[in-house]
């Protein structure tokens, strides 16, 4: 019977899958796997979140995700539950996609991972593949295996797999179905065959390694991307001093196939939940292993300095910022999302408030999040707007902090008429500098 079950599971085309965690990663993975034909139950201990999802109401913005969730539910392939024990028992494959928030020392809080592993162990009733989808430090797979083995009640086997996600917020649905690669950190051929079967319809390179290597790949990738961003931001400072154009420098660098153009756009720095958290985590991991990753420390320092540098450039034009009216367009850390975690806009706005400037904020998606983030600041200094033109009225400066495509289509003649002083501080080098200067704007860029 055991051999028969083993063979049938390995040769299946569609699986009963449990995804633990209904956040950005977990929900995209759940809906994506359902689209691939699997039966998926997405579980979260937040009952309010599950209640909303059962009503097909998403609590965050991600292009294309709502329609994908609706399709999965309509086809009877996607379900939502807060009953983790039942979901584990009824599943053959379990994806762990819970939060791994950063601690003050840069390490990662793995409490949720451990708690989930204990529940899995207590409800392990047959062979299952247990997959790390959350971004975790190297050796976490060993701890997952050790914890489940310690607390499991029945003498059943299981496999642990590291399958890091490479989903970009704002393009996560596209990335799920068009992955640049799939990384599988496995211990057995059986687990590898099952994961290959799950992803069979996705045509891409599948890289198979041991679990430790797969865990390191994710941190290495994000840290390298952050390094490219901080490098071009350092170059932008040199360009400002030399009177050069960082956009042309980046173009010249990007034409070299050994370098490439991606992540060579200078600006106010990177944000989001992944890059800052993963840099801190990799620095901490390296220190724990006995290596001082000083390069990444400098990457982090440059990224932080870029925000204060931007504020200083505004001060050079406006001199005293007290009671100056400053409009800020773009609050999310990148376009295509309402996520403001570690967004550069937060530090920049807080710095401007400390200078006693008056802030007028607009974002196509993130106003709701911004009201939560800035609830502790002096509310009389900040106002939120549902459309851009009201926000710039009588302002001394317009700051662009997120490169939403909508901003490139604004009527800048109208904006110039509405503003008290026609100064644009483009923190993403996103707008057409020459066109704005022809219209009579003073333009502040980063390294141009």
Secondary structure, 3 states (H helix, E strand, C coil): CHHHHHHHHHCCCCCEEEEECCCHHHHHHHHHHHHCCCEEEEECCCHHHHHHHHCCCCCCCECCHHHHHHHHHHCCCEEEECCHHHHHHCCCEEEECCCCCECCCCCECCHHHHHHHHHHHHCCCCCEEEEECCCCCCCHHHHHHHHHHHHCCCCCCEEEEECCCCCCCCCHHHHHHCCCCEEEECCCHHHHHHHHHHCCCCCCCEEEECHHHHHHHHHHHHHHHHHHHHHHHHHHHHHHHHCCCHHHHHHHHHCCCCCCCCCCCCCCCCCCCHHHHHHHHHHHHHHHHCCCCHHHHHHHHHHHHHHHHHHHHHHHHHCCCCCCEEEEECCCCCCCECCCCCCHHHHHHHHHHHCCCEEEEECCCCHHHHHHHCCCCCHHHEEECCCHHHHHCCCCEEEECCCCHHHHCCCHHHHHHHCCCCEEEECCCCCCHHHHHHCCCEEECCCC
